[in-house]
Amino acid sequence: MNGRRWSLTLLIVLLAGMLAACGGGTTTGGATTVPATGGETVATTAPVAGGETAGVGTLPADCTTVALDYWNPFTGPDGPFMGTLTDSFNAANPNIQVVMTSQAEYYTQLGTAAASNSLPDVAIIHADQVATQAFRNVIRPIDDMVAQVGVSGGDFPEAVWNAGEVAGKRYSIPLDIHPMTMFYNADLVATPPTTGDEFMQAAQAATSGDNKGFLLTSGFPTQQIFSMLLYQYGGSWFNADGTEATWNSEAGVKALQWMQDAQSNYSEPNLEVDAELNAFKAGTVGMIWNGIWQTTNVTGEGVEFNGMATAVPQIGDQPAVWAGSHQLALPVQSDADPCRDAAAGIFIKYLLDNSIEWSRAGQIPASNAVRESADFQALQPQASIAPSVESAIFPPSLPGITDAFGPLEQAVVSVMSGTQTDLQAALDEAATAANQILAENKTNFGDAPAGQ
Amino acid sequence: MATTARQEPVATTRAGKRRRVSITPYLFILPHLLVFALFLGWPFFYGLYISFHNFDYLRPEAQRFVGLGNYANLFNPASVQFTRFWSALGNTLQFVLYSVPLLVALPLGLALLLNTKTPGRNIFRAIYFAPWTLSVAVASLLWWWIFQSQGGLANYYLEALGFDAPRWLSSMPWGWFAVVIATVWWTAGFNMIILLAALQDIPAYLYEAASIDGATGWQAFTRITLPMLRPVLVFIVTTTIIASFNLFGQPFFMTSGGQGIALDGGPLEPVMLQIYREGFVRNVQGSASAMSFIVASLMILVSYLNFRFLRQKD
């Protein structure tokens, strides 16, 4: 009888566990499929100045209805913006129906899809992943399509366009740029600083009592902040052919020194990742630097004070800002079909021309024409952040290049968390490890993707 | 002696029944054998094969035999893999050292307390067992909320009591405190249930006899309870060591996805996370397989020693 009551309890607990597991499943699964049936939002997306949307919406005569799979990593609040844009495309192009899927663990998903030959027709690839995905036979060259879509290097900032080229061939077209952004509490910092001196004054003025002028974590995004300062002081990540890390330069030490000083003068030591965002949201922090994707989280409705976003100041003597970029690419297909490729080109062109709609999710359009359009200029705070993307820095287009940043991240973290005090030694050590990884990648991957 | 006596009849039976070999027993184990061969046997040997190659499952064109190269690299102090792998393995061993004693002693104490006729004991049993039914992501996030520096519960109360609040999730050795506390809370209930079942199997007359002979409670515990629990304790210690070796999710989720102190080569990066990164972030699956085999050998060795050590006392 005791055993019986006991097993009943156990059963209830197990059931509760199953429910909890189900709850966990929905948060981690994160696959949002937007139905292909068109929404009613057709007319709301006005084509932007310069983009002749109507002109490209025609499939070759022998193609009937085409269904396209489109994958992206937009599992956060940005997903619905892309979903709406896809719906508008479907409504405007009845003979092309795009099904969008947003995935977490994105590159693992793409890898397993490639292994099982079930890749989508169109996919978003981050700028620093284009070469890796090209070399791993996930995406294919699209030089022909670039001509069809009618874009060229002159339409984008040079660095972001170059990120889509691998071993002499084009693999992707940039959709957006998401730069490091300065968020400031306008109740504590009246006018946002634009230079190093102004920054120090503003941070000093906002540091009093429990208030901190500027917060730096000891994890993400400090490697990105270091990289930005490195370039501002005239340094660089790698040598010209990407075989050697060069961040252990005088500029590198200067950048790291600046961060260490800023941490001890205005910040708290040893903050975990995201702690600066949470502290900022509590209203006791003057300024933080994080990705532009945090805009809705820490400004406007997201906070109870006057939270604002603007371009990061220029601390060193050259303009430079760390940034990521979402690029549009065509995954490898075993049964290549000209109709689907043509449809993909039409879809990509539509996304580029209407990237102002996407920029509402907290992105800067990569296309110069869209950034210069009156509609975009009226969009705040994106418009005030946009000029900084002209000097956005991107890693060289080499396979496995993100691996080489691992040691750098480790070095910056060790300095910011106080376990390493010799800045030069930290950067030297990271450079030695990165050089080994670069050499390993070179022998591993060879000079050109197998598919070329 | 006993074994030889037993062997003889077996041998004669086998000889006598050789002619009518029945396939029925084999059919009974066939389903399990198939599943075992498919999901354990095949991956094991394929993993061994991968560890001798330069391997990326998406680039068959780049596959080439490197012999023991991947293993040699892990023993070459100048390689990046050497530093990362051994530092991560050291971290995992530390975690085993911190967590296993707690995960055996605490559940034993709880099981002893709940093996009484206290009113409401079933409610307590359910309460202590409940966290085990959560997924690692949920358990880790809960503790992330408690330990995070911006208004987390732990530091809120520590500061209210006048203590210096440490940065649990971004500095050492506090990172281990956070991960070990979260793990103990999450998994102690499972060991408690098993020990409780074992305690209920100990016949009551042993304790009655002991009390008639004038044994104290402590004597009854050391002379009756512990010896009777030994087989179950061996099981608990072994499975807990294996579970602790497999540490991955708690440091991963509690540092926002393996950031800061749980980065590549960081002081809170467990070896399983390093293997995952080598295999599925860097996509160097040959090297990752070699790491797996070294860790697996170590786990087999530790489990073997553990069985031997605890059995010898019998």
Interface residues (C-beta under 8 A of the other chain):
Chain A: R5 W6 T9 L10 I12 V13 L14 A16 G17 M18 A20 A21 G23 G24 T27 T28 T108 G111 A114 A115 T132 F135 R136 N137 V138 T217 S218 G219 F220 P269 N270 L271 E272 V273 D274 A275 N278 A279 A282 G400 D403 G406 P407 E409 Q410 V413 S417 T419 A433 Q436 I437 E440 N444 F445 G446 A450
Chain B: N54 D56 Y57 L58 R59 E61 A62 S79 V80 T83 N122 R125 A126 F129 A130 W132 T133 L134 S135 A137 V138 Q148 S149 Q150 G151 R167 L169 S170 S171 M172 I193 T255 S256 Q259 G260 I261 L263 D264 G265 G266 P267 F280 V281 R282 N283 V284
